[in-house]
Amino acid sequence: MATSPYAVHEHHDFMEASREALNSANLQTALNRLGETLAAGNRTAFELLPGSSLLRDKARSIKDHTLAQLDQYLEQLERAVIQRGGHVHYAADAADAQSIVVEIARQSGVKSIVKSKSMVTEEIHLNKHLEAAGFEVTETDFGEYIIQLAGERPSHIVAPVVHKTVEEVAEIMNRRLNSNTPADAKALAQQARRVLRAKFETADMGISGGNFLVAETGTLVLITNEGNGRLTTTVPKIHMAIVGIEKVIPKLSDLPIFLKILARAATGQKLSIYTSMITGPRRPEEADGPEEFHLVLLDNGRSKILGSPMRESLFCIRCGACLNACPVYRKIGGHAYGGIYSGPIGAILTPLFDGLKENHHQPHASSLCGACQAACPVKIQIPELLIRNRAALHDQHLVHWAEVMLYRHWSRWMKSPRWYGWATWMASRVLSRLARSGWMQRLPGPLSGWTASRDFPTPPAKRFRDLWNEELRDAGE
Ligand code: SF4
């Protein structure tokens, strides 16, 4: 597992990282909480919202419509931002985005930068490049701040430090800040608040991401649960927003639909604590706000996805609900995935952004149970997209020959009633003899992976078709 804050997108051993995660008692305790907190909150919030399914369909169709005309909406957005005094920059990839930010910061004599939580800046490894260029960068979301002090990367889209217990957080903060704060969430938050307030006062630039961009008005919408987002975007003299091109929505009147579903999906709240709508820099008659507003529109592989069968993955509004619902994520946590985005949506996006070959385990990091799709506020067909990535693995000859042979034979058996009958007869006769009270504790060869952590249920000695035939015989048919 990576220990550097910048070893994101590292191509590590997924299986080894997952095993480590399964053996970490602290991580298992932290992840066990997800089912009763965020995942349960999502379910209850949608149950209590009348017409929630229709609302989710509507959000999905807005996304679909916008992506079909993305070039036009981006142009409209650009015009609107410029008209209101902002600047728009297009970044084709991570390197482009990094140099745009570094250049503007240098030209403006920036020394110190504060950041609000943003997955897209994690995606482009922005902190590393800003620090290498000599800027002081401070994450100001509490979870992100802890992650920065720990020298790690977020393990969850909306709860970056979900993998740590409060005792671990206290140890990190006391070690890095030379303090002696007790392992109490409130006391630790107060301590972070004191440090971060001073950073806001002296920062020359604030960097944020963005949840939505309204093409009609040029408005950046930021949704947070901490006040740091507002301080980041209003106190420093320059506000730089870095946002993926897929975050555009056509009109302001589309926004309430997304506001209703995003907070419910992410945390079970009706609305997040802060919804900030930023349209350009400070106007002459306004008391607060930055002197300059820059919007960096990041492509970084999104255009390629847009024209592919994986297009639907761009509907994602980064709520994290699929992570909370996923039985795999809830056992291995976010770091095991090796990319910035984890869980079911990460298992789709990381191979697309970062290469299928290097991330060939990810499309298989799912039981395809469909819990992710059920939790997704925009009803992304996540299992279907995972299967498409599995098919791409096969098409690009990235599957081991033994697996190809196994599935070839399996498909032949499944298609032939005669072979299927023979195979199930063999399985029921042989496996039921090897088993003790209906369970096998150890399977041979590559199948041993199954029994490494649980028993394998054996088929009964009599198959359904045996019982059926007996019924027919007894009935005299
Ligand atoms: S795929 Fe759906 S559930 Fe998962 S983060 Fe994106 S919007 Fe949320």
Residues whose N, C-alpha, C, O or C-beta is under 5 A from the ligand:
A	BS01	SF4	C316 I317 R318 C319 G320 A321 C322 I345 C372 A375 C376 P377 I380
